[in-house]
Amino acid sequence: MTYSVINIDREILGGTPVFSGTRVPIQVLFDYIENNETLEEFLENFPSVSKEHALQVLHVAEKFITSEKVLNKNLG
């Protein structure tokens, strides 16, 4: 699995995880979802993020939170 869609660099927003090639924090996507806004609304407001990249980030999050090994290590 590749995480190349996520960039963490101290020179970009102090190391906040962002979509690669942008200054858009990954957290913003989750804020949109939390506020019942659609992926399309997010993409309209952040045109520098491609739909493919947004979906890849969601896939990474899904794999992380559905991994029994990760859950047992962090929540067990």
C-alpha positions in Angstrom: 0.0 0.0 0.0 1.3 3.4 -0.9 0.9 6.6 1.1 2.4 8.8 -1.6 -0.9 10.8 -1.8 -0.1 12.1 1.7 2.8 14.5 2.3 4.3 15.4 5.7 7.0 18.0 5.5 8.0 20.5 8.3 8.3 23.2 5.6 4.6 22.8 4.6 2.1 23.9 7.3 4.6 22.9 10.0 4.4 19.2 9.2 0.6 18.9 9.0 -0.3 16.0 6.7 -1.5 17.4 3.4 -2.5 16.1 0.0 0.7 15.7 -2.0 1.4 18.6 -4.3 -0.9 20.9 -2.3 -1.2 22.8 0.9 -4.6 21.3 1.7 -4.6 19.5 5.1 -5.9 15.9 5.0 -8.0 16.9 8.1 -10.1 19.2 6.0 -11.5 16.2 4.1 -12.6 14.5 7.3 -14.0 17.8 8.6 -16.2 18.0 5.5 -17.4 14.4 6.0 -18.0 15.1 9.7 -20.2 18.1 8.8 -22.3 16.0 6.3 -20.8 17.7 3.3 -20.2 15.6 0.2 -16.9 14.6 -1.5 -18.0 16.7 -4.4 -18.4 19.8 -2.3 -14.9 19.2 -0.9 -13.5 18.8 -4.4 -15.3 22.0 -5.6 -13.8 24.0 -2.8 -10.3 22.5 -3.1 -9.7 22.0 -6.8 -6.0 21.3 -6.3 -7.1 17.9 -4.8 -8.1 15.3 -7.3 -11.0 12.9 -6.7 -8.5 10.0 -7.0 -6.3 11.5 -4.3 -9.3 12.1 -2.0 -10.4 8.5 -2.5 -6.9 7.1 -1.9 -6.8 9.0 1.5 -10.2 7.6 2.5 -8.9 4.1 1.5 -5.8 4.5 3.7 -8.0 5.6 6.6 -10.3 2.6 6.0 -7.4 0.2 6.0 -6.0 1.8 9.2 -9.2 1.7 11.2 -10.3 -1.8 10.0 -7.0 -3.4 10.7 -7.3 -5.6 13.7 -3.6 -5.4 14.4 -3.6 -1.6 14.4 -6.8 -1.5 16.6 -5.4 -3.9 19.1 -2.1 -2.0 19.3 -3.7 1.4 19.7 -7.0 0.7 21.5 -6.4 -2.6 23.2 
